[in-house]
């Protein structure tokens, strides 16, 4: 039964550690590296205008 207590304690410790590190990394948006910027989608915020397709006769 002590093994279950240790397993649950370690699981909770890892979950808390993950949450703390996740939120700490999210708060440091200004210090991103080049690799992190390269993984962002290419979005300028302005959608491209739709092209009018006219048949060529």
PDB file with one MODEL, atoms N, CA, C and O in Angstrom:
MODEL        1
ATOM      1  N   UNK A   1       0.812  -1.200   0.000  1.00  0.00           N
ATOM      2  CA  UNK A   1       0.000   0.000   0.000  1.00  0.00           C
ATOM      3  C   UNK A   1       0.855   1.264   0.000  1.00  0.00           C
ATOM      4  O   UNK A   1       0.407   2.306  -0.479  1.00  0.00           O
ATOM      5  N   UNK A   2       2.055   1.193   0.518  1.00  0.00           N
ATOM      6  CA  UNK A   2       2.927   2.362   0.514  1.00  0.00           C
ATOM      7  C   UNK A   2       3.360   2.729  -0.898  1.00  0.00           C
ATOM      8  O   UNK A   2       3.636   3.890  -1.198  1.00  0.00           O
ATOM      9  N   UNK A   3       3.413   1.705  -1.769  1.00  0.00           N
ATOM     10  CA  UNK A   3       3.798   1.966  -3.151  1.00  0.00           C
ATOM     11  C   UNK A   3       2.763   2.845  -3.831  1.00  0.00           C
ATOM     12  O   UNK A   3       3.123   3.722  -4.616  1.00  0.00           O
ATOM     13  N   UNK A   4       1.484   2.630  -3.546  1.00  0.00           N
ATOM     14  CA  UNK A   4       0.429   3.449  -4.132  1.00  0.00           C
ATOM     15  C   UNK A   4       0.530   4.888  -3.656  1.00  0.00           C
ATOM     16  O   UNK A   4       0.333   5.812  -4.445  1.00  0.00           O
ATOM     17  N   UNK A   5       0.830   5.091  -2.401  1.00  0.00           N
ATOM     18  CA  UNK A   5       0.965   6.443  -1.866  1.00  0.00           C
ATOM     19  C   UNK A   5       2.139   7.168  -2.519  1.00  0.00           C
ATOM     20  O   UNK A   5       2.029   8.342  -2.874  1.00  0.00           O
ATOM     21  N   UNK A   6       3.256   6.474  -2.676  1.00  0.00           N
ATOM     22  CA  UNK A   6       4.419   7.084  -3.319  1.00  0.00           C
ATOM     23  C   UNK A   6       4.119   7.371  -4.787  1.00  0.00           C
ATOM     24  O   UNK A   6       4.515   8.417  -5.303  1.00  0.00           O
ATOM     25  N   UNK A   7       3.430   6.464  -5.462  1.00  0.00           N
ATOM     26  CA  UNK A   7       3.092   6.665  -6.874  1.00  0.00           C
ATOM     27  C   UNK A   7       2.162   7.860  -7.053  1.00  0.00           C
ATOM     28  O   UNK A   7       2.365   8.675  -7.953  1.00  0.00           O
ATOM     29  N   UNK A   8       1.159   7.966  -6.213  1.00  0.00           N
ATOM     30  CA  UNK A   8       0.238   9.104  -6.302  1.00  0.00           C
ATOM     31  C   UNK A   8       0.957  10.403  -5.961  1.00  0.00           C
ATOM     32  O   UNK A   8       0.727  11.422  -6.612  1.00  0.00           O
ATOM     33  N   UNK A   9       1.819  10.381  -4.959  1.00  0.00           N
ATOM     34  CA  UNK A   9       2.582  11.586  -4.599  1.00  0.00           C
ATOM     35  C   UNK A   9       3.475  12.030  -5.752  1.00  0.00           C
ATOM     36  O   UNK A   9       3.521  13.216  -6.075  1.00  0.00           O
ATOM     37  N   UNK A  10       4.177  11.102  -6.368  1.00  0.00           N
ATOM     38  CA  UNK A  10       5.065  11.461  -7.483  1.00  0.00           C
ATOM     39  C   UNK A  10       4.267  11.958  -8.684  1.00  0.00           C
ATOM     40  O   UNK A  10       4.693  12.893  -9.363  1.00  0.00           O
ATOM     41  N   UNK A  11       3.127  11.353  -8.951  1.00  0.00           N
ATOM     42  CA  UNK A  11       2.278  11.808 -10.058  1.00  0.00           C
ATOM     43  C   UNK A  11       1.798  13.229  -9.829  1.00  0.00           C
ATOM     44  O   UNK A  11       1.824  14.051 -10.745  1.00  0.00           O
ATOM     45  N   UNK A  12       1.366  13.519  -8.627  1.00  0.00           N
ATOM     46  CA  UNK A  12       0.928  14.882  -8.317  1.00  0.00           C
ATOM     47  C   UNK A  12       2.086  15.867  -8.368  1.00  0.00           C
ATOM     48  O   UNK A  12       1.916  17.001  -8.817  1.00  0.00           O
ATOM     49  N   UNK A  13       3.251  15.449  -7.917  1.00  0.00           N
ATOM     50  CA  UNK A  13       4.425  16.330  -7.964  1.00  0.00           C
ATOM     51  C   UNK A  13       4.800  16.655  -9.409  1.00  0.00           C
ATOM     52  O   UNK A  13       5.108  17.803  -9.728  1.00  0.00           O
ATOM     53  N   UNK A  14       4.774  15.647 -10.282  1.00  0.00           N
ATOM     54  CA  UNK A  14       5.075  15.899 -11.689  1.00  0.00           C
ATOM     55  C   UNK A  14       4.013  16.763 -12.350  1.00  0.00           C
ATOM     56  O   UNK A  14       4.341  17.597 -13.193  1.00  0.00           O
ATOM     57  N   UNK A  15       2.757  16.585 -11.990  1.00  0.00           N
ATOM     58  CA  UNK A  15       1.680  17.399 -12.549  1.00  0.00           C
ATOM     59  C   UNK A  15       1.833  18.862 -12.141  1.00  0.00           C
ATOM     60  O   UNK A  15       1.658  19.762 -12.963  1.00  0.00           O
ATOM     61  N   UNK A  16       2.158  19.095 -10.877  1.00  0.00           N
ATOM     62  CA  UNK A  16       2.362  20.467 -10.402  1.00  0.00           C
ATOM     63  C   UNK A  16       3.595  21.074 -11.062  1.00  0.00           C
ATOM     64  O   UNK A  16       3.576  22.237 -11.465  1.00  0.00           O
ATOM     65  N   UNK A  17       4.657  20.298 -11.173  1.00  0.00           N
ATOM     66  CA  UNK A  17       5.872  20.792 -11.826  1.00  0.00           C
ATOM     67  C   UNK A  17       5.599  21.161 -13.279  1.00  0.00           C
ATOM     68  O   UNK A  17       6.058  22.200 -13.752  1.00  0.00           O
ATOM     69  N   UNK A  18       4.853  20.313 -13.990  1.00  0.00           N
ATOM     70  CA  UNK A  18       4.504  20.606 -15.376  1.00  0.00           C
ATOM     71  C   UNK A  18       3.698  21.894 -15.467  1.00  0.00           C
ATOM     72  O   UNK A  18       3.978  22.736 -16.320  1.00  0.00           O
ATOM     73  N   UNK A  19       2.703  22.062 -14.600  1.00  0.00           N
ATOM     74  CA  UNK A  19       1.861  23.257 -14.645  1.00  0.00           C
ATOM     75  C   UNK A  19       2.678  24.516 -14.361  1.00  0.00           C
ATOM     76  O   UNK A  19       2.497  25.534 -15.029  1.00  0.00           O
ATOM     77  N   UNK A  20       3.573  24.455 -13.379  1.00  0.00           N
ATOM     78  CA  UNK A  20       4.393  25.624 -13.048  1.00  0.00           C
ATOM     79  C   UNK A  20       5.313  25.982 -14.214  1.00  0.00           C
ATOM     80  O   UNK A  20       5.420  27.151 -14.584  1.00  0.00           O
ATOM     81  N   UNK A  21       5.970  24.991 -14.785  1.00  0.00           N
ATOM     82  CA  UNK A  21       6.875  25.267 -15.909  1.00  0.00           C
ATOM     83  C   UNK A  21       6.114  25.736 -17.141  1.00  0.00           C
ATOM     84  O   UNK A  21       6.599  26.596 -17.877  1.00  0.00           O
ATOM     85  N   UNK A  22       4.931  25.181 -17.372  1.00  0.00           N
ATOM     86  CA  UNK A  22       4.123  25.582 -18.523  1.00  0.00           C
ATOM     87  C   UNK A  22       3.724  27.046 -18.419  1.00  0.00           C
ATOM     88  O   UNK A  22       3.888  27.799 -19.379  1.00  0.00           O
ATOM     89  N   UNK A  23       3.204  27.459 -17.268  1.00  0.00           N
ATOM     90  CA  UNK A  23       2.774  28.847 -17.109  1.00  0.00           C
ATOM     91  C   UNK A  23       3.960  29.804 -17.038  1.00  0.00           C
ATOM     92  O   UNK A  23       3.833  30.959 -17.445  1.00  0.00           O
ATOM     93  N   UNK A  24       5.090  29.363 -16.542  1.00  0.00           N
ATOM     94  CA  UNK A  24       6.283  30.212 -16.541  1.00  0.00           C
ATOM     95  C   UNK A  24       6.775  30.443 -17.968  1.00  0.00           C
ATOM     96  O   UNK A  24       7.208  31.545 -18.304  1.00  0.00           O
ATOM     97  N   UNK A  25       6.713  29.420 -18.798  1.00  0.00           N
ATOM     98  CA  UNK A  25       7.147  29.562 -20.191  1.00  0.00           C
ATOM     99  C   UNK A  25       6.160  30.416 -20.986  1.00  0.00           C
ATOM    100  O   UNK A  25       6.566  31.159 -21.880  1.00  0.00           O
ATOM    101  N   UNK A  26       4.875  30.317 -20.668  1.00  0.00           N
ATOM    102  CA  UNK A  26       3.864  31.123 -21.363  1.00  0.00           C
ATOM    103  C   UNK A  26       4.018  32.604 -21.024  1.00  0.00           C
ATOM    104  O   UNK A  26       3.696  33.454 -21.853  1.00  0.00           O
ATOM    105  N   UNK A  27       4.498  32.928 -19.835  1.00  0.00           N
ATOM    106  CA  UNK A  27       4.628  34.332 -19.438  1.00  0.00           C
ATOM    107  C   UNK A  27       5.859  34.992 -20.051  1.00  0.00           C
ATOM    108  O   UNK A  27       5.979  36.216 -20.000  1.00  0.00           O
ATOM    109  N   UNK A  28       6.772  34.222 -20.626  1.00  0.00           N
ATOM    110  CA  UNK A  28       7.986  34.780 -21.213  1.00  0.00           C
ATOM    111  C   UNK A  28       7.871  34.837 -22.730  1.00  0.00           C
ATOM    112  O   UNK A  28       8.745  34.333 -23.435  1.00  0.00           O
ATOM    113  N   UNK A  29       6.816  35.436 -23.235  1.00  0.00           N
ATOM    114  CA  UNK A  29       6.601  35.495 -24.682  1.00  0.00           C
ATOM    115  C   UNK A  29       7.618  36.395 -25.376  1.00  0.00           C
ATOM    116  O   UNK A  29       7.939  36.165 -26.542  1.00  0.00           O
ATOM    117  N   UNK A  30       8.124  37.394 -24.701  1.00  0.00           N
ATOM    118  CA  UNK A  30       9.032  38.335 -25.356  1.00  0.00           C
ATOM    119  C   UNK A  30      10.413  37.758 -25.599  1.00  0.00           C
ATOM    120  O   UNK A  30      11.156  38.282 -26.429  1.00  0.00           O
ATOM    121  N   UNK A  31      10.771  36.712 -24.909  1.00  0.00           N
ATOM    122  CA  UNK A  31      12.099  36.134 -25.033  1.00  0.00           C
ATOM    123  C   UNK A  31      12.076  34.837 -25.838  1.00  0.00           C
ATOM    124  O   UNK A  31      12.681  33.842 -25.437  1.00  0.00           O
ATOM    125  N   UNK A  32      11.378  34.851 -26.975  1.00  0.00           N
ATOM    126  CA  UNK A  32      11.301  33.639 -27.792  1.00  0.00           C
ATOM    127  C   UNK A  32      12.565  33.500 -28.628  1.00  0.00           C
ATOM    128  O   UNK A  32      13.218  34.485 -28.975  1.00  0.00           O
ATOM    129  N   UNK A  33      12.880  32.284 -28.934  1.00  0.00           N
ATOM    130  CA  UNK A  33      14.049  32.025 -29.765  1.00  0.00           C
ATOM    131  C   UNK A  33      13.640  31.964 -31.229  1.00  0.00           C
ATOM    132  O   UNK A  33      12.454  31.976 -31.558  1.00  0.00           O
ATOM    133  N   UNK A  34      14.629  31.898 -32.092  1.00  0.00           N
ATOM    134  CA  UNK A  34      14.372  31.827 -33.530  1.00  0.00           C
ATOM    135  C   UNK A  34      13.626  30.551 -33.884  1.00  0.00           C
ATOM    136  O   UNK A  34      12.763  30.554 -34.762  1.00  0.00           O
ATOM    137  N   UNK A  35      13.955  29.462 -33.205  1.00  0.00           N
ATOM    138  CA  UNK A  35      13.283  28.200 -33.489  1.00  0.00           C
ATOM    139  C   UNK A  35      11.807  28.258 -33.140  1.00  0.00           C
ATOM    140  O   UNK A  35      10.978  27.702 -33.861  1.00  0.00           O
ATOM    141  N   UNK A  36      11.465  28.926 -32.042  1.00  0.00           N
ATOM    142  CA  UNK A  36      10.064  29.044 -31.663  1.00  0.00           C
ATOM    143  C   UNK A  36       9.314  29.938 -32.641  1.00  0.00           C
ATOM    144  O   UNK A  36       8.162  29.657 -32.972  1.00  0.00           O
ATOM    145  N   UNK A  37       9.948  31.009 -33.109  1.00  0.00           N
ATOM    146  CA  UNK A  37       9.308  31.876 -34.096  1.00  0.00           C
ATOM    147  C   UNK A  37       9.102  31.158 -35.421  1.00  0.00           C
ATOM    148  O   UNK A  37       8.129  31.426 -36.125  1.00  0.00           O
ATOM    149  N   UNK A  38      10.001  30.256 -35.767  1.00  0.00           N
ATOM    150  CA  UNK A  38       9.883  29.533 -37.026  1.00  0.00           C
ATOM    151  C   UNK A  38       8.702  28.574 -37.014  1.00  0.00           C
ATOM    152  O   UNK A  38       8.183  28.225 -38.074  1.00  0.00           O
ATOM    153  N   UNK A  39       8.275  28.149 -35.850  1.00  0.00           N
ATOM    154  CA  UNK A  39       7.157  27.223 -35.764  1.00  0.00           C
ATOM    155  C   UNK A  39       5.797  27.911 -35.780  1.00  0.00           C
ATOM    156  O   UNK A  39       4.770  27.238 -35.868  1.00  0.00           O
ATOM    157  N   UNK A  40       5.772  29.231 -35.696  1.00  0.00           N
ATOM    158  CA  UNK A  40       4.514  29.958 -35.733  1.00  0.00           C
ATOM    159  C   UNK A  40       3.967  29.978 -37.163  1.00  0.00           C
ATOM    160  O   UNK A  40       4.741  30.008 -38.119  1.00  0.00           O
ATOM    161  N   UNK A  41       2.655  29.961 -37.313  1.00  0.00           N
ATOM    162  CA  UNK A  41       2.093  30.036 -38.669  1.00  0.00           C
ATOM    163  C   UNK A  41       2.349  31.408 -39.283  1.00  0.00           C
ATOM    164  O   UNK A  41       2.496  32.400 -38.569  1.00  0.00           O
ATOM    165  N   UNK A  42       2.401  31.454 -40.578  1.00  0.00           N
ATOM    166  CA  UNK A  42       2.619  32.717 -41.286  1.00  0.00           C
ATOM    167  C   UNK A  42       1.291  33.456 -41.374  1.00  0.00           C
ATOM    168  O   UNK A  42       0.496  33.204 -42.279  1.00  0.00           O
ATOM    169  N   UNK A  43       1.053  34.357 -40.444  1.00  0.00           N
ATOM    170  CA  UNK A  43      -0.211  35.072 -40.384  1.00  0.00           C
ATOM    171  C   UNK A  43       0.078  36.549 -40.192  1.00  0.00           C
ATOM    172  O   UNK A  43       0.642  36.950 -39.174  1.00  0.00           O
ATOM    173  N   UNK A  44      -0.311  37.367 -41.178  1.00  0.00           N
ATOM    174  CA  UNK A  44      -0.130  38.805 -41.083  1.00  0.00           C
ATOM    175  C   UNK A  44      -1.319  39.478 -40.410  1.00  0.00           C
ATOM    176  O   UNK A  44      -1.253  40.659 -40.067  1.00  0.00           O
ATOM    177  N   UNK A  45      -2.398  38.738 -40.220  1.00  0.00           N
ATOM    178  CA  UNK A  45      -3.579  39.311 -39.601  1.00  0.00           C
ATOM    179  C   UNK A  45      -4.566  39.848 -40.626  1.00  0.00           C
ATOM    180  O   UNK A  45      -5.730  40.065 -40.289  1.00  0.00           O
ATOM    181  N   UNK A  46      -4.141  40.069 -41.864  1.00  0.00           N
ATOM    182  CA  UNK A  46      -5.016  40.584 -42.904  1.00  0.00           C
ATOM    183  C   UNK A  46      -5.280  39.456 -43.896  1.00  0.00           C
ATOM    184  O   UNK A  46      -4.341  38.935 -44.497  1.00  0.00           O
ATOM    185  N   UNK A  47      -6.538  39.071 -44.075  1.00  0.00           N
ATOM    186  CA  UNK A  47      -6.812  37.995 -45.028  1.00  0.00           C
ATOM    187  C   UNK A  47      -6.585  38.466 -46.462  1.00  0.00           C
ATOM    188  O   UNK A  47      -6.820  39.629 -46.790  1.00  0.00           O
ATOM    189  N   UNK A  48      -6.137  37.569 -47.290  1.00  0.00           N
ATOM    190  CA  UNK A  48      -5.898  37.887 -48.693  1.00  0.00           C
ATOM    191  C   UNK A  48      -7.236  38.076 -49.403  1.00  0.00           C
ATOM    192  O   UNK A  48      -8.192  37.348 -49.134  1.00  0.00           O
ATOM    193  N   UNK A  49      -7.306  39.051 -50.309  1.00  0.00           N
ATOM    194  CA  UNK A  49      -8.569  39.250 -51.032  1.00  0.00           C
ATOM    195  C   UNK A  49      -8.845  38.070 -51.962  1.00  0.00           C
ATOM    196  O   UNK A  49      -7.931  37.453 -52.508  1.00  0.00           O
ATOM    197  N   UNK A  50     -10.130  37.780 -52.122  1.00  0.00           N
ATOM    198  CA  UNK A  50     -10.518  36.673 -53.001  1.00  0.00           C
ATOM    199  C   UNK A  50     -10.328  37.090 -54.453  1.00  0.00           C
ATOM    200  O   UNK A  50     -10.645  38.217 -54.834  1.00  0.00           O
ATOM    201  N   UNK A  51      -9.813  36.177 -55.249  1.00  0.00           N
ATOM    202  CA  UNK A  51      -9.591  36.471 -56.663  1.00  0.00           C
ATOM    203  C   UNK A  51     -10.871  36.221 -57.450  1.00  0.00           C
ATOM    204  O   UNK A  51     -11.599  35.260 -57.203  1.00  0.00           O
ATOM    205  N   UNK A  52     -11.116  37.083 -58.373  1.00  0.00           N
ATOM    206  CA  UNK A  52     -12.286  36.941 -59.235  1.00  0.00           C
ATOM    207  C   UNK A  52     -11.862  36.113 -60.442  1.00  0.00           C
ATOM    208  O   UNK A  52     -11.065  36.572 -61.261  1.00  0.00           O
ATOM    209  N   UNK A  53     -12.380  34.916 -60.556  1.00  0.00           N
ATOM    210  CA  UNK A  53     -12.011  34.050 -61.668  1.00  0.00           C
ATOM    211  C   UNK A  53     -12.938  34.312 -62.852  1.00  0.00           C
ATOM    212  O   UNK A  53     -14.136  34.030 -62.814  1.00  0.00           O
ATOM    213  N   UNK A  54     -12.348  34.850 -63.879  1.00  0.00           N
ATOM    214  CA  UNK A  54     -13.128  35.080 -65.108  1.00  0.00           C
ATOM    215  C   UNK A  54     -12.602  34.128 -66.173  1.00  0.00           C
ATOM    216  O   UNK A  54     -11.391  33.973 -66.333  1.00  0.00           O
ATOM    217  N   UNK A  55     -13.509  33.496 -66.895  1.00  0.00           N
ATOM    218  CA  UNK A  55     -13.060  32.575 -67.949  1.00  0.00           C
ATOM    219  C   UNK A  55     -12.396  33.321 -69.105  1.00  0.00           C
ATOM    220  O   UNK A  55     -12.848  34.389 -69.518  1.00  0.00           O
ATOM    221  N   UNK A  56     -11.332  32.745 -69.606  1.00  0.00           N
ATOM    222  CA  UNK A  56     -10.635  33.329 -70.760  1.00  0.00           C
ATOM    223  C   UNK A  56     -11.260  32.743 -72.023  1.00  0.00           C
ATOM    224  O   UNK A  56     -11.309  31.527 -72.202  1.00  0.00           O
ATOM    225  N   UNK A  57     -11.744  33.650 -72.911  1.00  0.00           N
ATOM    226  CA  UNK A  57     -12.383  33.148 -74.137  1.00  0.00           C
ATOM    227  C   UNK A  57     -11.611  33.534 -75.367  1.00  0.00           C
ATOM    228  O   UNK A  57     -12.011  33.191 -76.480  1.00  0.00           O
TER     229      UNK A  57
ENDMDL
END
